[in-house]
Amino acid sequence: FAAPEPKRERVPPDLARIHQELKRTGVTLHLLWEEYLEVHPDGYRYSQFCEIYRRWAKKLKPSMRQVHRAGEKTFIDFSGKRPHIVDRRTGEQIPVELFVAALGASSFTYAEATESQKLPCWVGAHTRMVDYFGGSTEIWVPDQLKSGVRKPCRYEPGINRTYQELAEHYGAVVIPARPGKAKDKAKVESAVLV
């Protein structure tokens, strides 16, 4: 019997270079994998190449796991995509906004279609949300949209008076998420995808 050939180690991809290249327009992981295979024909297959890169890249973006007490926070947002409802009589498709709220501790979710993101719809959706949940949490964490925030600011946003009064009526405090910081309200961002 012939001795088995020693297993050759695959040459690992240059992950830092791949990461930099991916920032360029039109560059894909598949393209970089093809270039890697040209230099290292016995290299990793595409799925393993991607997995190695994703594991490496994940370490670059540390994130903190947020633990929320029951009754502490409700995360509130409108879905980015606008669904539609169909008028039964006419068959007309009517675009609507999708209001979504998720409880911080459990991710228990409430969603409803509203006519718009304007103040009356915003306030009405909150009222029905509180009824659905059977009460309010201590803190509401919405986006900094015009119906809830009259003066957007990263540190001291000015809360719309009507919205502020609604929150006070339910014993809640409004603390809007920072602009462009989806991780501030990750619970509802996940719920919006469902």
C-alpha positions, 0 to 999 in steps of 0.5 A: 500500500502506498502511504497516503498523501499528506493533507495540504493546508489551504492558503488562507485569504488575505481578509484585511485586503478583502475587507478594503476591496469590498468598500470599492464600488462594484467589488463583490465577495464572489469576484474576490474569491475568483481572484483568490482561486486564480492565485491559489487553485487549491484554495477554499470553495466559495461557501467556506471563503465567505464563512471565513470572511464573515466570521472575521468581519463580525469581530470588527464590529463589536456590539453590546447585548442589551437586556431590558427589564419587563415593563421598561421600554417599547421600541416604536417605528414605521416600516421602511417599505409601504405595504398596501390594502385593497378596497373590497368594493373597488379593488383599488390598492391603497398605500399605507404606513406600517406602524410597529411596536415591540416590547423590550424584554419580550419582543412581543410585537404590535403592528397596524396599518395607518393612513399616514405618518402624520400626528393623528395617525401616530397618536391613534396608533399609540393609543391602540398599541397601549390597549393591545399591550394592556398598559404602557411601559415606562419608556417609549423609544421612537424614531425621530420622525416629525410626528413625534419629534419637533426638533431632531437632535442627537442629544436633546431632541424636542418632543412634539407637545401632543406626543409628549402629553400622550406619553405623560397620560400613559405614564411614559417618557419619550426617549427617541433613538439617535438619528441613524442608529438602528441599534438603539431600537434593534427590537423593533427593527427586527420586528419590522422585517417580519 
